[in-house]
Amino acid sequence: MSERFQEGDMHRGKEMVNIHSRSENPDARILSNLTRTPFNYGGYNFQCVEAALQGIKFEDKERRERVFKMSGREALAAGREITNSIKAGEKRFVYWNDREIVYNSDEHRDLLKEFIKAKIRQNPDVQTALLNLSDNFIYYYVGEESEHTLLPERIYMQTLISERERLEYLKGLKETFQEAYDENKEPTYAITRKSIVNKLTEELRDRTQAKQVIVLDIGANDQRLEQELFVELEKNAISRPHVIASDIIEMSADNSLKEVSTIQTNALDLAVLSEKVDIIISNFTLNYLPKKALEESYRVLKNDGTIICTFHDLKALKEIEREELMEEALNEEEKEDREKFEFGYDRYSINDNDIDKIKKYFEDVGFQDIVVEKKKGEEEGEIISWFEIQAIK
C-alpha cells in the first residue's frame, strides 16, 4: 500500500481504514495483531496474534513459550532480534509442534492465517469490529514491506476479508433461522428443563464456591432454563454461577439476571476461550448438530468439567414437520454454502436410540464417566421421552 493513501481517503467508493494499533478507529485497533485479544490454538493460550507470530521464530522451546505469553509490543521487540539476524539468501525456520517450518513458506503462511482465524472466531468483540468495517476498504500500512516481512499485507488482508465474508454469511443465515423460529414456536419442554436444573443444582451444590463457577448454555434461546435454575438455587441457598447463554439466533439480554451474559455464536465454532467453562448445559440442541459441536463443547470445558445435555428420543419425536419447515427456509444455494462453511443444522446427526451408541459418541470425543439415561414424563397431557447425558472431560 503506497504512502499516498491515507486513512479516511476513499478507494473504490469506500472509506479506507488502516488496520493498525494506533488507528483512530476502535474497530481497526482491535483487529491489530498487537491488541490484546486472547485466544487458544494448538494447546497454547496467547494474549494476541503478535505473540504467536513472533514466538514461533524461536527454536528454544522455553524462550518460545515465554514469548507466547507476552503482550503485542513485548513480543514484537523480542522477535526483532531474529528478524534482524536474517541474512540475504539464508534459509531460516519457524518452530511449531516440534517441527521446523521453512520461514515464509506456504506452510508458514497457513499457520499465521490459523492464528488470525482463531483470534477472530474466539472473540465476539473482534467479530463485531470486523462486521462494523463491512462497508470500508481495509488495508494495513506502517511502512514499506521488506523481503523478510513476517505477515505481508496481502496475506493479512486476504485472511481478514475471508473471515468477514464468513461472518456476513453466518449473520444472514442466523436471520433466516430466526424467521423460521418465529413462525414455528419451540415446544415448551418444561419437564426436560426441570430435569437439567435438578442435575445442575446438585452439581453446583457439590462444587466449591471459592471461585465463581462458569456455566455455558448451548442453545439458550429465551433463557427460561436460566430463570428456572436461579429460582431453584435460591430455594436451596446455593450461590449463583455466572452463565454464558449462547445461541445461533440473536437473544435479548434479561437485565434482571446480572449473572447471565449472552453471546450470539455458532455451536460449531464457539466464541469462547478453551478451558474457560466449568459446566455445559444444553437442552435439545447438540443432537441436531454434527460431531464438531460436541468437540467444541469439549474444547471450552475445563479439565474435570461437566456436560449435562438432552437428546431427543427420535422414535417419539413429534416435531419432525417443524424441522422440515426450517430446512425449507434455506434455498439450495444456501444449503451448499452451509456445507462449505461446515455450518450444520441436521436433525439426523444423532439418529440412534441406542444408549450404547450415544455413549460411544461422547467417548469418541474424549469424555469420560458417561451416564446416558432414557427418561419419560408427562407434559400438558402428552408423554415425552428423551435421553439425558452427563459426562466429564
C-alpha positions in Angstrom: 0.0 0.0 0.0 1.6 3.3 -1.1 2.2 6.1 1.4 0.0 8.3 -0.7 -3.0 6.5 0.7 -4.3 8.0 4.0 -6.8 6.6 6.4 -10.1 8.2 5.7 -9.5 8.5 2.0 -11.9 7.0 -0.4 -11.0 4.0 -2.6 -13.3 2.1 -4.9 -16.2 4.1 -3.4 -15.4 3.0 0.2 -13.7 4.9 3.1 -10.3 3.5 3.8 -9.4 2.2 7.2 -5.8 1.2 8.2 -5.8 -1.9 10.5 -3.1 -1.0 13.0 -2.8 -0.5 16.7 -2.7 3.3 16.6 -5.7 3.9 14.4 -8.3 6.4 15.4 -10.9 3.8 14.6 -11.5 1.5 17.6 -12.6 -1.3 15.2 -9.3 -1.1 13.4 -7.4 -1.1 16.6 -9.0 -4.3 18.0 -8.2 -6.1 14.7 -4.5 -5.2 15.0 -2.2 -8.2 15.8 -0.7 -6.1 18.7 -4.0 -5.7 20.5 -4.8 -7.9 23.5 -7.4 -10.4 22.2 -6.8 -13.7 24.0 -7.2 -16.9 22.0 -6.2 -20.5 22.2 -4.6 -22.5 19.4 -2.7 -25.8 19.4 -3.0 -26.1 23.2 -1.4 -22.7 23.8 -3.1 -19.6 25.2 -2.0 -16.4 23.5 -2.6 -12.8 24.6 -2.6 -11.6 21.0 -1.7 -12.7 17.5 1.7 -10.9 17.6 2.8 -13.2 20.4 2.1 -16.2 18.3 3.7 -14.8 15.1 6.9 -13.8 17.0 7.1 -16.7 19.4 7.3 -19.4 16.7 10.6 -17.7 15.5 12.4 -19.1 18.5 14.0 -22.6 18.3 14.4 -22.8 22.1 11.1 -24.1 23.4 11.2 -22.3 26.8 12.0 -19.0 25.1 9.3 -19.6 22.5 6.7 -20.2 25.2 7.7 -17.1 27.1 7.1 -15.0 24.0 3.7 -16.7 23.6 2.7 -15.1 26.9 3.9 -11.6 26.1 1.9 -8.5 25.1 2.0 -7.4 21.5 4.7 -4.9 21.8 6.9 -7.1 24.0 6.6 -9.9 21.5 7.4 -7.6 18.6 10.5 -6.4 20.3 11.6 -9.9 21.2 11.1 -11.1 17.6 13.1 -8.3 16.1 16.3 -9.9 17.1 15.5 -12.9 14.9 14.2 -10.9 12.0 17.2 -8.5 12.0 19.6 -11.5 12.1 18.3 -13.0 8.8 20.9 -12.6 6.0 20.1 -12.5 2.3 19.7 -15.9 0.8 19.8 -17.6 4.2 17.3 -20.4 4.9 15.5 -19.8 8.2 12.8 -21.7 10.0 10.0 -21.2 12.5 9.1 -23.8 15.1 5.7 -25.4 15.8 4.7 -28.7 17.3 8.3 -29.9 17.5 8.7 -29.3 13.8 10.8 -26.9 11.7 8.9 -25.0 9.1 10.7 -23.0 6.4 10.4 -19.3 7.0 7.9 -17.5 4.6 6.9 -20.9 3.1 3.3 -21.7 2.3 3.1 -23.8 5.4 4.4 -20.9 7.5 1.8 -18.5 5.9 -1.0 -21.0 6.5 -0.1 -21.2 10.2 -0.2 -17.5 10.5 -3.7 -17.5 9.0 -4.8 -20.0 11.6 -3.7 -17.8 14.4 -5.7 -14.9 13.0 -8.7 -17.0 12.4 -8.6 -18.4 16.0 -8.4 -14.8 17.3 -11.5 -13.8 15.3 -13.5 -16.9 16.0 -12.9 -16.9 19.8 -13.6 -13.2 20.4 -17.1 -11.8 19.9 -15.8 -8.2 20.1 -13.4 -8.9 17.3 -16.2 -10.4 15.2 -18.3 -7.3 15.8 -15.4 -5.0 14.8 -14.8 -6.9 11.6 -18.5 -6.7 10.7 -18.6 -3.0 11.5 -16.0 -2.5 8.8 -18.0 -4.3 6.1 -18.6 -1.0 4.2 -14.9 0.0 4.4 -11.9 -0.7 2.3 -9.4 -2.2 4.9 -5.7 -2.2 4.4 -2.5 -2.4 6.5 0.4 0.1 6.2 3.0 1.1 8.7 5.9 1.4 6.2 7.3 -0.3 3.2 7.5 -4.1 3.5 10.9 -5.8 3.5 11.5 -9.2 1.9 11.6 -10.7 5.4 8.2 -9.2 6.5 6.6 -11.8 8.7 3.0 -11.2 7.6 2.6 -9.4 4.2 -0.3 -7.1 3.8 -1.7 -9.3 1.0 -1.9 -12.4 3.3 -3.2 -10.4 6.3 -6.0 -8.7 4.4 -7.0 -11.8 2.5 -7.5 -13.6 5.8 -9.5 -10.7 7.4 -11.7 -10.3 4.3 -12.3 -14.1 4.1 -13.3 -14.2 7.7 -15.5 -11.1 7.3 -17.3 -12.8 4.4 -17.8 -15.9 6.5 -19.3 -13.8 9.4 -21.6 -11.9 7.0 -22.8 -15.2 5.6 -23.5 -16.6 9.1 -25.2 -13.4 10.1 -27.6 -13.8 7.2 -28.1 -17.4 8.0 -28.9 -16.6 11.6 -31.6 -14.1 10.4 -33.1 -16.9 8.3 -33.2 -19.2 11.2 -34.7 -16.5 13.4 -37.5 -16.0 10.9 -38.2 -19.7 10.7 -38.1 -19.9 14.5 -40.6 -17.1 14.9 -43.0 -18.9 12.5 -42.7 -22.3 14.3 -42.5 -21.8 18.0 -40.4 -24.2 20.1 -42.3 -26.7 22.3 -42.2 -25.9 26.0 -40.2 -28.9 27.2 -40.6 -27.7 30.8 -40.2 -31.3 32.0 -36.7 -31.7 30.4 -35.6 -28.2 31.6 -36.6 -29.2 35.1 -34.6 -32.4 34.9 -31.5 -30.4 33.7 -32.0 -27.8 36.5 -32.1 -30.6 39.1 -28.9 -32.2 37.9 -27.2 -28.8 37.6 -28.3 -27.8 41.1 -26.8 -31.0 42.5 -23.6 -30.4 40.6 -23.3 -26.8 41.9 -24.1 -28.0 45.5 -21.0 -30.3 45.3 -18.7 -27.6 43.9 -16.6 -25.2 45.9 -17.8 -21.7 45.7 -14.4 -20.1 46.4 -14.4 -19.1 42.8 -17.5 -18.4 40.7 -18.5 -21.3 38.6 -19.0 -20.6 34.9 -21.8 -22.4 33.1 -22.3 -22.3 29.3 -25.8 -22.9 27.9 -25.6 -24.0 24.3 -28.9 -23.2 22.6 -30.2 -21.0 25.4 -32.8 -19.1 23.3 -35.2 -17.3 25.6 -33.1 -18.2 28.8 -36.0 -19.9 30.5 -33.6 -22.6 31.8 -31.5 -19.9 33.5 -34.6 -18.3 35.1 -35.8 -21.7 36.5 -32.2 -22.5 37.6 -31.8 -19.4 39.7 -35.2 -19.9 41.4 -34.1 -23.4 42.4 -30.7 -22.2 43.6 -32.4 -19.5 45.7 -34.6 -22.2 47.3 -31.6 -24.3 48.1 -29.4 -21.4 49.3 -26.8 -22.2 46.6 -24.7 -19.4 45.1 -25.5 -18.5 41.5 -22.9 -19.3 38.9 -22.1 -17.0 36.0 -24.0 -18.2 33.0 -23.0 -17.6 29.4 -26.2 -18.0 27.4 -25.4 -18.8 23.7 -27.5 -19.4 20.6 -27.3 -19.1 16.8 -30.2 -16.7 16.9 -30.0 -13.2 18.4 -31.1 -13.2 22.0 -32.3 -10.3 24.2 -30.5 -10.0 27.5 -32.6 -10.3 30.6 -31.4 -7.2 32.6 -32.8 -8.8 35.8 -30.3 -11.6 35.5 -27.0 -9.9 36.1 -25.2 -13.3 36.3 -26.1 -14.0 32.7 -24.2 -12.8 29.6 -25.5 -13.5 26.2 -23.5 -14.3 23.0 -24.8 -15.0 19.5 -22.4 -17.7 18.2 -22.3 -20.9 16.2 -22.1 -24.1 18.3 -19.7 -25.5 15.7 -17.3 -22.6 16.3 -18.0 -21.3 19.8 -16.8 -17.8 20.6 -15.4 -19.0 23.9 -11.8 -19.5 25.0 -10.5 -23.0 25.5 -10.9 -24.5 29.0 -12.9 -21.5 30.2 -16.1 -23.2 31.3 -16.8 -25.4 34.3 -20.2 -26.8 33.3 -22.0 -27.0 29.9 -25.8 -27.5 29.7 -27.8 -27.9 26.5 -31.5 -28.8 26.1 -32.2 -30.5 22.7 -29.5 -28.7 20.7 -26.4 -30.9 20.4 -28.2 -33.9 18.9 -29.2 -31.7 15.9 -25.6 -30.8 15.1 -22.6 -32.5 13.6 -19.9 -34.0 15.9 -17.9 -30.8 15.6 -20.4 -29.2 18.1 -19.6 -31.8 20.7 -15.9 -31.4 20.0 -16.2 -27.6 20.6 -18.0 -28.3 23.9 -15.1 -30.5 24.9 -12.6 -27.7 23.9 -14.1 -25.0 26.0 -14.6 -27.2 29.1 -12.0 -27.1 31.8 -10.4 -30.4 32.8 -12.8 -32.2 35.1 -15.6 -30.0 33.7 -19.1 -31.5 33.3 -21.6 -31.6 30.4 -25.3 -32.1 31.0 -27.5 -32.3 28.0 -30.6 -33.8 26.5 -31.1 -35.7 23.2 -34.5 -36.3 21.6 -35.9 -39.8 21.5 -36.4 -39.7 17.8 -38.9 -42.6 17.8 -41.1 -40.4 19.9 -40.2 -37.1 18.3 -43.3 -35.2 17.2 -41.7 -32.1 15.8 -40.3 -33.6 12.5 -42.6 -31.4 10.5 -41.3 -28.3 12.1 -37.7 -29.3 11.3 -38.6 -29.9 7.7 -40.1 -26.4 7.5 -36.8 -25.0 8.9 -34.8 -26.9 6.3 -37.1 -25.5 3.5 -36.3 -22.0 4.8 -32.9 -22.4 3.2 -32.8 -22.4 -0.6 -30.4 -24.9 -2.4 -27.6 -22.4 -2.8 -27.6 -21.5 0.9 -27.6 -25.2 1.8 -24.5 -25.7 -0.4 -22.8 -22.7 1.3 -23.7 -24.0 4.7 -21.9 -27.2 3.9 -18.9 -25.2 2.5 -18.6 -23.4 5.8 -19.3 -26.6 7.8 -22.3 -25.0 9.4 -24.6 -27.8 10.4 -28.3 -27.9 11.2 -29.0 -31.6 10.7 -31.7 -33.4 12.7 -30.2 -36.7 11.6 -26.9 -36.0 13.2 -27.7 -38.3 16.2 -30.3 -40.7 14.8 -29.8 -43.6 17.1 -32.0 -44.6 20.1 -29.3 -47.0 21.4 -27.8 -45.9 24.7 -24.5 -47.6 24.0 -24.1 -45.8 20.6 -24.9 -42.4 22.2 -22.3 -43.2 24.9 -19.7 -44.0 22.2 -20.4 -40.7 20.5 -19.2 -38.9 23.7 -16.4 -41.4 24.2 -15.0 -40.7 20.7 -14.7 -37.0 21.5 -12.8 -37.8 24.8 -15.5 -37.6 27.5 -15.3 -40.0 30.5 -17.7 -41.2 33.2 -20.5 -41.0 30.7 -24.0 -41.7 32.0 -26.9 -42.0 29.5 -30.4 -42.3 30.8 -33.6 -42.8 28.9 -36.3 -40.7 30.6 -40.1 -40.3 30.2 -42.6 -38.0 31.6 -45.9 -36.2 31.0 -46.3 -32.6 29.9 -49.6 -31.0 29.1 -51.3 -34.4 28.8 -48.6 -35.8 26.4 -45.9 -38.3 27.2 -42.4 -37.1 26.4 -39.5 -39.4 26.0 -35.8 -38.3 25.9 -32.2 -39.2 26.6 -30.3 -37.3 29.3 -26.5 -37.4 29.2 -24.0 -36.4 31.9 -20.2 -36.7 31.3 -16.8 -35.4 32.5 -13.9 -34.0 30.5 
